[in-house]
Amino acid sequence: MTLADPAVQSPEPATKSPRAAFGQGFVLDTYYFAALSRDVKPASLRRYELLGEPVLIGRTRAGQAYAMRDICPHRAAPLSAGRLVDKPGEGETVECPYHGWRFRPDGVCAAIPSLVSDQAMETDRIRVRSYPVVESQGMVFVWMTSDPRRPAEPDHPPPVFPGAEGEAKLVEWMDFDSHIDHAVVGLMDPAHGPYVHQQWWWRSEHSMHEKAKAFEPRDLGFAMVRHAPSSNSRAYRILGGAPATEISFRLPGYRWEHILVGEKQVLALTCLTPITETKTRITQIFWSDHWVFGLAKPFLRQGVRAFLKQDGGMVNLQNEGLRYDPALIWIDDSDTQAKWYQQLKREWAKSRAEARPFINPVKPRTLRWKS
């Protein structure tokens, strides 16, 4: 896409501009990663919390994924505690466990069992909020709108990730006690590695040296253009050959590293999904057709868990300071990616409020730092 792609625009302005301050609010009118497709089984009803909203994600017996607000409008029981039923003339519906009210996958009420034959009621005027769902590359994405009272159809698809082919080889996740903004900038921070991640197979503060990486704008984000990994990044050596990697970020919270070693590839995707204002789920997913991946999988799983645990521990430490709401200092060049994220978030909110195309504020640039 171009930097001002007309396909990424709002058909009508929202009632008010979403908050865009750092550490507040969410990027709205976009798709968030919710689950792996393989975890949403036919006839299943699974409860999630996305952006502070209870969301039921289910799948019909025919295989169609859907999502609706996980609250029955009658007496507020969670619909995910009910079951999927198939009644004549109704098709498959979600049955509330409290009074048996039934809702189609699009959220429309199909039946209220307590009504008697002469009690006229237009049940189809009762609706549970539904959320657009797209399945792509083995993942379930849910569209979170800025205005539930006037939901518009999604005007752009979820991202497509190079190398996400077939079944994921490794999946790990952890919930961080953090707003998604702090989780995102922590993820893209290039300077914390030698201090937070001190494994023998990674790098330490004693092996730090200057880096210079070229960046360029990409669809709703930016990328560190393809390059040879740094000489002090020991983990890449197990791939052999001459690996070349590209690291990308895209709103609302996707970071992926695509590594090529000849004709083989590795994709490391990190999805950041806000659960609430103060809790974010970090899901790391790996695909690869490289033969080394099978041998190194137990080692890699240990490493991923260690990284998540170390980052989570640092988030807890950071929260000790953040609760005093201090002013934060952002420096060039090591914090430039964090500043780009904030600019992207502000521009997204502004473009939606003004019903105009999104204009990527990131410009091509080479950043330098030590790590």
C-alpha positions as a Markdown table, in Angstrom:
| # | Residue | x | y | z |
|---|---|---|---|---|
| 1 | Met | 0.0 | 0.0 | 0.0 |
| 2 | Thr | 1.1 | 3.6 | -0.5 |
| 3 | Leu | 1.6 | 5.9 | 2.5 |
| 4 | Ala | -1.9 | 7.4 | 2.0 |
| 5 | Asp | -3.8 | 4.4 | 0.9 |
| 6 | Pro | -7.5 | 5.2 | 0.2 |
| 7 | Ala | -8.4 | 1.7 | 1.1 |
| 8 | Val | -7.5 | 2.4 | 4.8 |
| 9 | Gln | -10.1 | 5.1 | 5.7 |
| 10 | Ser | -13.3 | 5.5 | 7.6 |
| 11 | Pro | -16.6 | 5.6 | 5.7 |
| 12 | Glu | -18.0 | 8.0 | 8.3 |
| 13 | Pro | -16.6 | 9.9 | 11.2 |
| 14 | Ala | -17.0 | 8.4 | 14.7 |
| 15 | Thr | -19.0 | 10.4 | 17.3 |
| 16 | Lys | -15.8 | 11.5 | 19.0 |
| 17 | Ser | -12.1 | 11.0 | 18.5 |
| 18 | Pro | -10.7 | 8.1 | 20.5 |
| 19 | Arg | -8.1 | 9.0 | 23.1 |
| 20 | Ala | -4.6 | 8.8 | 21.7 |
| 21 | Ala | -2.5 | 9.8 | 24.7 |
| 22 | Phe | 0.3 | 7.4 | 25.5 |
| 23 | Gly | -0.8 | 4.7 | 28.0 |
| 24 | Gln | -4.5 | 5.5 | 27.5 |
| 25 | Gly | -7.2 | 4.2 | 25.2 |
| 26 | Phe | -6.9 | 1.8 | 22.4 |
| 27 | Val | -6.4 | 1.8 | 18.6 |
| 28 | Leu | -10.0 | 1.2 | 17.3 |
| 29 | Asp | -11.6 | 0.3 | 14.0 |
| 30 | Thr | -9.1 | -2.4 | 13.4 |
| 31 | Tyr | -8.5 | -6.1 | 13.8 |
| 32 | Tyr | -6.9 | -7.7 | 16.9 |
| 33 | Phe | -5.5 | -11.2 | 17.2 |
| 34 | Ala | -7.8 | -13.2 | 19.4 |
| 35 | Ala | -7.0 | -16.9 | 19.1 |
| 36 | Leu | -5.4 | -19.6 | 17.0 |
| 37 | Ser | -8.0 | -21.2 | 14.7 |
| 38 | Arg | -7.1 | -24.6 | 16.0 |
| 39 | Asp | -8.1 | -23.5 | 19.5 |
| 40 | Val | -11.7 | -22.6 | 18.4 |
| 41 | Lys | -13.3 | -26.1 | 17.9 |
| 42 | Pro | -16.6 | -26.7 | 16.1 |
| 43 | Ala | -19.6 | -26.2 | 18.4 |
| 44 | Ser | -17.3 | -24.6 | 21.0 |
| 45 | Leu | -18.1 | -21.4 | 22.9 |
| 46 | Arg | -15.0 | -19.7 | 24.4 |
| 47 | Arg | -15.0 | -16.6 | 26.5 |
| 48 | Tyr | -12.3 | -13.9 | 25.9 |
| 49 | Glu | -11.8 | -10.3 | 27.1 |
| 50 | Leu | -10.8 | -7.9 | 24.4 |
| 51 | Leu | -10.2 | -4.2 | 25.1 |
| 52 | Gly | -12.2 | -4.5 | 28.3 |
| 53 | Glu | -15.2 | -6.2 | 26.6 |
| 54 | Pro | -16.3 | -9.8 | 27.3 |
| 55 | Val | -16.3 | -11.5 | 23.9 |
| 56 | Leu | -17.7 | -15.0 | 23.0 |
| 57 | Ile | -15.8 | -16.6 | 20.2 |
| 58 | Gly | -17.4 | -19.6 | 18.7 |
| 59 | Arg | -17.5 | -21.8 | 15.7 |
| 60 | Thr | -20.6 | -23.4 | 14.1 |
| 61 | Arg | -20.6 | -27.2 | 13.3 |
| 62 | Ala | -20.1 | -26.2 | 9.7 |
| 63 | Gly | -16.8 | -24.4 | 10.7 |
| 64 | Gln | -17.8 | -20.7 | 10.6 |
| 65 | Ala | -16.1 | -18.6 | 13.3 |
| 66 | Tyr | -18.1 | -15.8 | 14.9 |
| 67 | Ala | -17.9 | -13.4 | 17.8 |
| 68 | Met | -20.5 | -11.7 | 20.0 |
| 69 | Arg | -20.7 | -9.8 | 23.3 |
| 70 | Asp | -20.6 | -12.4 | 26.1 |
| 71 | Ile | -23.6 | -11.0 | 28.0 |
| 72 | Cys | -27.2 | -12.1 | 27.6 |
| 73 | Pro | -29.3 | -8.9 | 27.4 |
| 74 | His | -32.0 | -10.5 | 29.5 |
| 75 | Arg | -30.3 | -11.1 | 32.9 |
| 76 | Ala | -26.6 | -10.6 | 32.0 |
| 77 | Ala | -25.5 | -14.3 | 32.2 |
| 78 | Pro | -22.5 | -15.1 | 30.1 |
| 79 | Leu | -23.6 | -16.8 | 26.9 |
| 80 | Ser | -20.3 | -18.7 | 26.7 |
| 81 | Ala | -21.6 | -20.7 | 29.7 |
| 82 | Gly | -24.4 | -22.0 | 27.5 |
| 83 | Arg | -24.3 | -24.3 | 24.5 |
| 84 | Leu | -24.7 | -24.4 | 20.7 |
| 85 | Val | -28.1 | -25.9 | 19.7 |
| 86 | Asp | -29.8 | -26.6 | 16.4 |
| 87 | Lys | -33.6 | -26.1 | 16.5 |
| 88 | Pro | -35.9 | -26.6 | 13.5 |
| 89 | Gly | -36.5 | -23.4 | 11.7 |
| 90 | Glu | -33.8 | -21.5 | 13.6 |
| 91 | Gly | -30.5 | -23.1 | 12.6 |
| 92 | Glu | -27.6 | -23.1 | 15.0 |
| 93 | Thr | -28.0 | -20.7 | 17.9 |
| 94 | Val | -26.2 | -20.0 | 21.2 |
| 95 | Glu | -28.5 | -20.9 | 24.1 |
| 96 | Cys | -28.2 | -18.8 | 27.3 |
| 97 | Pro | -27.7 | -21.1 | 30.3 |
| 98 | Tyr | -30.1 | -19.0 | 32.5 |
| 99 | His | -33.4 | -18.9 | 30.7 |
| 100 | Gly | -32.6 | -20.5 | 27.3 |
| 101 | Trp | -32.8 | -17.4 | 25.2 |
| 102 | Arg | -31.3 | -18.3 | 21.8 |
| 103 | Phe | -29.1 | -16.1 | 19.6 |
| 104 | Arg | -27.9 | -16.6 | 16.1 |
| 105 | Pro | -24.2 | -16.2 | 15.3 |
| 106 | Asp | -24.9 | -12.7 | 14.0 |
| 107 | Gly | -26.3 | -11.7 | 17.5 |
| 108 | Val | -30.0 | -11.7 | 16.5 |
| 109 | Cys | -32.4 | -13.3 | 19.1 |
| 110 | Ala | -34.1 | -16.3 | 17.5 |
| 111 | Ala | -36.3 | -17.5 | 20.4 |
| 112 | Ile | -37.4 | -16.8 | 24.0 |
| 113 | Pro | -38.7 | -20.1 | 25.3 |
| 114 | Ser | -40.7 | -18.6 | 28.2 |
| 115 | Leu | -43.1 | -16.8 | 25.8 |
| 116 | Val | -46.5 | -18.5 | 25.3 |
| 117 | Ser | -48.2 | -18.7 | 21.9 |
| 118 | Asp | -50.5 | -15.6 | 22.3 |
| 119 | Gln | -47.7 | -13.4 | 23.7 |
| 120 | Ala | -46.6 | -11.4 | 20.6 |
| 121 | Met | -43.0 | -10.2 | 20.7 |
| 122 | Glu | -40.6 | -9.5 | 17.9 |
| 123 | Thr | -37.7 | -11.4 | 19.2 |
| 124 | Asp | -35.5 | -10.5 | 16.2 |
| 125 | Arg | -35.5 | -6.9 | 17.4 |
| 126 | Ile | -33.4 | -8.0 | 20.3 |
| 127 | Arg | -29.7 | -8.2 | 19.5 |
| 128 | Val | -26.4 | -9.0 | 21.1 |
| 129 | Arg | -23.5 | -7.0 | 19.8 |
| 130 | Ser | -21.6 | -9.0 | 17.2 |
| 131 | Tyr | -18.1 | -8.5 | 16.1 |
| 132 | Pro | -16.7 | -9.1 | 12.5 |
| 133 | Val | -14.4 | -12.0 | 12.5 |
| 134 | Val | -11.7 | -13.0 | 9.9 |
| 135 | Glu | -9.7 | -16.2 | 9.9 |
| 136 | Ser | -6.4 | -15.9 | 8.1 |
| 137 | Gln | -3.2 | -18.0 | 8.2 |
| 138 | Gly | -4.5 | -20.1 | 11.1 |
| 139 | Met | -5.5 | -17.2 | 13.3 |
| 140 | Val | -8.7 | -15.6 | 14.4 |
| 141 | Phe | -8.9 | -11.8 | 14.2 |
| 142 | Val | -11.7 | -9.7 | 15.7 |
| 143 | Trp | -12.7 | -6.2 | 14.6 |
| 144 | Met | -13.1 | -3.8 | 17.4 |
| 145 | Thr | -15.2 | -0.8 | 16.4 |
| 146 | Ser | -14.9 | 2.8 | 17.8 |
| 147 | Asp | -18.7 | 3.2 | 17.9 |
| 148 | Pro | -20.8 | 0.1 | 18.9 |
| 149 | Arg | -24.0 | 2.1 | 18.3 |
| 150 | Arg | -23.2 | 2.7 | 14.7 |
| 151 | Pro | -20.8 | -0.2 | 13.7 |
| 152 | Ala | -19.5 | 0.1 | 10.2 |
| 153 | Glu | -18.2 | -2.7 | 8.0 |
| 154 | Pro | -14.4 | -3.3 | 8.3 |
| 155 | Asp | -12.7 | -1.2 | 5.7 |
| 156 | His | -9.3 | -3.1 | 5.7 |
| 157 | Pro | -8.2 | -6.7 | 6.3 |
| 158 | Pro | -6.0 | -8.0 | 9.1 |
| 159 | Pro | -2.3 | -8.2 | 8.2 |
| 160 | Val | -0.8 | -11.0 | 6.2 |
| 161 | Phe | 2.5 | -12.3 | 7.5 |
| 162 | Pro | 5.2 | -13.7 | 5.2 |
| 163 | Gly | 6.1 | -17.3 | 6.1 |
| 164 | Ala | 3.0 | -18.0 | 8.2 |
| 165 | Glu | 2.3 | -21.2 | 6.3 |
| 166 | Gly | 0.8 | -24.5 | 7.6 |
| 167 | Glu | 0.6 | -25.2 | 11.4 |
| 168 | Ala | 2.4 | -23.0 | 13.8 |
| 169 | Lys | 5.5 | -24.9 | 15.2 |
| 170 | Leu | 5.6 | -23.1 | 18.6 |
| 171 | Val | 3.2 | -21.0 | 20.5 |
| 172 | Glu | 3.8 | -19.3 | 23.9 |
| 173 | Trp | 1.8 | -16.6 | 25.6 |
| 174 | Met | 1.8 | -14.5 | 28.8 |
| 175 | Asp | -0.4 | -11.8 | 30.3 |
| 176 | Phe | 1.5 | -8.6 | 31.3 |
| 177 | Asp | 0.2 | -6.2 | 33.9 |
| 178 | Ser | 0.6 | -3.4 | 31.4 |
| 179 | His | -1.3 | -1.1 | 29.1 |
| 180 | Ile | -0.7 | -2.1 | 25.5 |
| 181 | Asp | 1.3 | 1.1 | 24.8 |
| 182 | His | 4.0 | 0.2 | 27.4 |
| 183 | Ala | 4.0 | -3.4 | 26.1 |
| 184 | Val | 4.5 | -2.3 | 22.5 |
| 185 | Val | 7.4 | 0.1 | 23.2 |
| 186 | Gly | 9.0 | -2.5 | 25.5 |
| 187 | Leu | 8.8 | -5.0 | 22.7 |
| 188 | Met | 10.5 | -2.7 | 20.1 |
| 189 | Asp | 13.0 | -1.3 | 22.5 |
| 190 | Pro | 16.5 | -2.2 | 21.1 |
| 191 | Ala | 18.5 | -1.2 | 24.2 |
| 192 | His | 17.1 | -3.3 | 27.0 |
| 193 | Gly | 18.3 | -6.7 | 25.7 |
| 194 | Pro | 21.8 | -6.8 | 27.3 |
| 195 | Tyr | 20.4 | -5.9 | 30.7 |
| 196 | Val | 17.1 | -7.7 | 30.8 |
| 197 | His | 17.9 | -10.8 | 28.7 |
| 198 | Gln | 21.3 | -12.1 | 29.9 |
| 199 | Gln | 21.3 | -15.6 | 28.6 |
| 200 | Trp | 24.7 | -17.0 | 27.5 |
| 201 | Trp | 23.3 | -17.8 | 24.1 |
| 202 | Trp | 22.0 | -14.3 | 23.5 |
| 203 | Arg | 24.2 | -11.3 | 24.4 |
| 204 | Ser | 25.3 | -9.4 | 27.5 |
| 205 | Glu | 26.3 | -5.8 | 28.4 |
| 206 | His | 29.9 | -7.0 | 27.9 |
| 207 | Ser | 29.4 | -7.7 | 24.2 |
| 208 | Met | 27.6 | -4.4 | 23.3 |
| 209 | His | 28.6 | -2.5 | 20.2 |
| 210 | Glu | 27.2 | 0.1 | 17.9 |
| 211 | Lys | 24.4 | -0.8 | 15.5 |
| 212 | Ala | 23.1 | 1.1 | 12.5 |
| 213 | Lys | 19.9 | -0.2 | 10.9 |
| 214 | Ala | 17.8 | 1.2 | 8.0 |
| 215 | Phe | 14.1 | 1.7 | 8.5 |
| 216 | Glu | 11.3 | 2.5 | 6.1 |
| 217 | Pro | 7.5 | 3.0 | 6.4 |
| 218 | Arg | 5.2 | 0.1 | 5.8 |
| 219 | Asp | 1.4 | -0.5 | 5.9 |
| 220 | Leu | 0.2 | 1.1 | 9.2 |
| 221 | Gly | 3.7 | 0.8 | 10.6 |
| 222 | Phe | 7.4 | 0.5 | 9.7 |
| 223 | Ala | 10.2 | -2.1 | 9.1 |
| 224 | Met | 13.8 | -2.5 | 9.9 |
| 225 | Val | 14.8 | -3.5 | 6.3 |
| 226 | Arg | 16.3 | -6.9 | 5.6 |
| 227 | His | 19.9 | -7.2 | 6.9 |
| 228 | Ala | 22.4 | -9.6 | 8.3 |
| 229 | Pro | 21.9 | -10.2 | 12.0 |
| 230 | Ser | 24.4 | -8.5 | 14.3 |
| 231 | Ser | 27.6 | -10.5 | 15.1 |
| 232 | Asn | 26.8 | -10.5 | 18.8 |
| 233 | Ser | 23.4 | -12.1 | 18.3 |
| 234 | Arg | 24.5 | -15.7 | 18.9 |
| 235 | Ala | 21.1 | -17.3 | 18.6 |
| 236 | Tyr | 21.1 | -16.8 | 14.8 |
| 237 | Arg | 24.2 | -19.0 | 14.4 |
| 238 | Ile | 22.3 | -22.2 | 14.8 |
| 239 | Leu | 20.5 | -21.5 | 11.5 |
| 240 | Gly | 23.8 | -21.8 | 9.6 |
| 241 | Gly | 24.3 | -20.3 | 6.2 |
| 242 | Ala | 24.0 | -16.5 | 5.9 |
| 243 | Pro | 20.7 | -15.5 | 7.5 |
| 244 | Ala | 19.0 | -12.3 | 6.5 |
| 245 | Thr | 16.3 | -10.9 | 8.7 |
| 246 | Glu | 13.6 | -8.2 | 8.4 |
| 247 | Ile | 11.7 | -6.9 | 11.5 |
| 248 | Ser | 8.3 | -5.2 | 11.0 |
| 249 | Phe | 5.8 | -3.5 | 13.2 |
| 250 | Arg | 2.1 | -2.7 | 12.4 |
| 251 | Leu | -0.8 | -1.2 | 14.3 |
| 252 | Pro | -2.5 | -2.0 | 16.5 |
| 253 | Gly | 0.1 | -4.4 | 18.0 |
| 254 | Tyr | 1.9 | -6.8 | 15.7 |
| 255 | Arg | 5.7 | -7.3 | 15.5 |
| 256 | Trp | 7.2 | -10.0 | 13.3 |
| 257 | Glu | 10.7 | -11.1 | 12.3 |
| 258 | His | 11.1 | -12.9 | 9.0 |
| 259 | Ile | 14.4 | -14.7 | 8.6 |
| 260 | Leu | 15.6 | -16.2 | 5.3 |
| 261 | Val | 18.4 | -18.7 | 5.1 |
| 262 | Gly | 18.7 | -19.6 | 1.5 |
| 263 | Glu | 15.3 | -21.1 | 0.5 |
| 264 | Lys | 14.4 | -21.8 | 4.2 |
| 265 | Gln | 12.6 | -19.4 | 6.4 |
| 266 | Val | 11.6 | -18.7 | 10.0 |
| 267 | Leu | 8.8 | -16.3 | 11.1 |
| 268 | Ala | 8.6 | -15.1 | 14.6 |
| 269 | Leu | 5.3 | -13.3 | 15.2 |
| 270 | Thr | 4.3 | -11.4 | 18.3 |
| 271 | Cys | 0.7 | -10.3 | 18.8 |
| 272 | Leu | -0.2 | -7.9 | 21.5 |
| 273 | Thr | -3.9 | -8.0 | 22.5 |
| 274 | Pro | -5.2 | -5.7 | 25.1 |
| 275 | Ile | -7.4 | -7.5 | 27.7 |
| 276 | Thr | -8.1 | -4.4 | 29.7 |
| 277 | Glu | -6.5 | -1.0 | 30.2 |
| 278 | Thr | -4.0 | -2.5 | 32.6 |
| 279 | Lys | -3.5 | -6.1 | 31.1 |
| 280 | Thr | -2.1 | -7.1 | 27.8 |
| 281 | Arg | -1.7 | -10.6 | 26.3 |
| 282 | Ile | 1.6 | -11.3 | 24.5 |
| 283 | Thr | 1.3 | -14.2 | 22.1 |
| 284 | Gln | 4.4 | -15.4 | 20.3 |
| 285 | Ile | 4.0 | -17.7 | 17.3 |
| 286 | Phe | 6.7 | -19.4 | 15.2 |
| 287 | Trp | 6.5 | -21.0 | 11.8 |
| 288 | Ser | 9.5 | -22.5 | 10.0 |
| 289 | Asp | 10.4 | -25.0 | 7.3 |
| 290 | His | 14.1 | -25.0 | 8.4 |
| 291 | Trp | 15.3 | -28.5 | 9.5 |
| 292 | Val | 17.1 | -27.0 | 12.5 |
| 293 | Phe | 13.8 | -25.8 | 13.9 |
| 294 | Gly | 12.7 | -29.3 | 14.8 |
| 295 | Leu | 15.9 | -30.1 | 16.6 |
| 296 | Ala | 16.1 | -26.7 | 18.4 |
| 297 | Lys | 12.4 | -26.5 | 19.4 |
| 298 | Pro | 12.8 | -27.5 | 23.0 |
| 299 | Phe | 15.7 | -25.1 | 23.4 |
| 300 | Leu | 13.7 | -22.3 | 21.6 |
| 301 | Arg | 10.6 | -22.9 | 23.8 |
| 302 | Gln | 12.8 | -22.5 | 26.9 |
| 303 | Gly | 14.3 | -19.3 | 25.5 |
| 304 | Val | 10.9 | -17.8 | 24.6 |
| 305 | Arg | 9.5 | -18.6 | 28.1 |
| 306 | Ala | 12.6 | -17.1 | 29.6 |
| 307 | Phe | 12.3 | -13.9 | 27.5 |
| 308 | Leu | 8.6 | -13.5 | 28.4 |
| 309 | Lys | 9.3 | -14.1 | 32.1 |
| 310 | Gln | 12.1 | -11.5 | 32.1 |
| 311 | Asp | 10.1 | -8.9 | 30.2 |
| 312 | Gly | 7.1 | -9.6 | 32.5 |
| 313 | Gly | 9.3 | -9.1 | 35.6 |
| 314 | Met | 10.6 | -5.8 | 34.2 |
| 315 | Val | 7.0 | -4.7 | 33.5 |
| 316 | Asn | 6.2 | -5.3 | 37.2 |
| 317 | Leu | 9.3 | -3.2 | 38.2 |
| 318 | Gln | 8.3 | -0.5 | 35.8 |
| 319 | Asn | 4.8 | -0.4 | 37.3 |
| 320 | Glu | 6.3 | 0.6 | 40.6 |
| 321 | Gly | 7.4 | 3.9 | 39.0 |
| 322 | Leu | 4.5 | 4.4 | 36.6 |
| 323 | Arg | 2.0 | 4.5 | 39.4 |
| 324 | Tyr | 3.4 | 7.9 | 40.3 |
| 325 | Asp | 2.6 | 9.1 | 36.7 |
| 326 | Pro | 6.1 | 10.5 | 36.0 |
| 327 | Ala | 7.1 | 12.3 | 32.9 |
| 328 | Leu | 9.0 | 10.0 | 30.6 |
| 329 | Ile | 12.1 | 10.9 | 28.6 |
| 330 | Trp | 12.4 | 9.6 | 25.0 |
| 331 | Ile | 15.8 | 9.9 | 23.3 |
| 332 | Asp | 17.1 | 9.4 | 19.8 |
| 333 | Asp | 17.9 | 7.0 | 18.3 |
| 334 | Ser | 17.1 | 4.1 | 20.6 |
| 335 | Asp | 13.7 | 5.4 | 21.5 |
| 336 | Thr | 12.7 | 6.5 | 17.9 |
| 337 | Gln | 10.7 | 3.4 | 17.2 |
| 338 | Ala | 8.7 | 4.1 | 20.4 |
| 339 | Lys | 8.1 | 7.6 | 19.2 |
| 340 | Trp | 7.0 | 6.4 | 15.8 |
| 341 | Tyr | 4.5 | 4.1 | 17.5 |
| 342 | Gln | 3.0 | 7.1 | 19.3 |
| 343 | Gln | 2.9 | 9.1 | 16.1 |
| 344 | Leu | 1.2 | 6.2 | 14.3 |
| 345 | Lys | -1.4 | 5.9 | 17.1 |
| 346 | Arg | -2.2 | 9.6 | 17.0 |
| 347 | Glu | -2.5 | 9.7 | 13.2 |
| 348 | Trp | -4.7 | 6.7 | 13.2 |
| 349 | Ala | -7.1 | 8.2 | 15.7 |
| 350 | Lys | -7.1 | 11.6 | 13.9 |
| 351 | Ser | -7.7 | 10.0 | 10.5 |
| 352 | Arg | -10.7 | 8.1 | 11.7 |
| 353 | Ala | -12.2 | 11.0 | 13.5 |
| 354 | Glu | -11.8 | 13.2 | 10.3 |
| 355 | Ala | -12.9 | 10.4 | 7.9 |
| 356 | Arg | -9.8 | 10.7 | 5.8 |
| 357 | Pro | -7.1 | 8.3 | 4.6 |
| 358 | Phe | -4.4 | 7.4 | 7.1 |
| 359 | Ile | -1.0 | 9.1 | 6.3 |
| 360 | Asn | 2.0 | 7.2 | 7.6 |
| 361 | Pro | 4.1 | 9.7 | 9.6 |
| 362 | Val | 7.3 | 7.5 | 9.5 |
| 363 | Lys | 10.0 | 8.5 | 7.0 |
| 364 | Pro | 12.9 | 6.4 | 5.8 |
| 365 | Arg | 15.8 | 6.7 | 8.2 |
| 366 | Thr | 18.9 | 5.0 | 9.6 |
| 367 | Leu | 18.9 | 4.6 | 13.4 |
| 368 | Arg | 22.1 | 4.1 | 15.5 |
| 369 | Trp | 22.4 | 2.7 | 19.0 |
| 370 | Lys | 24.5 | 0.4 | 21.2 |
| 371 | Ser | 23.3 | -3.0 | 22.4 |
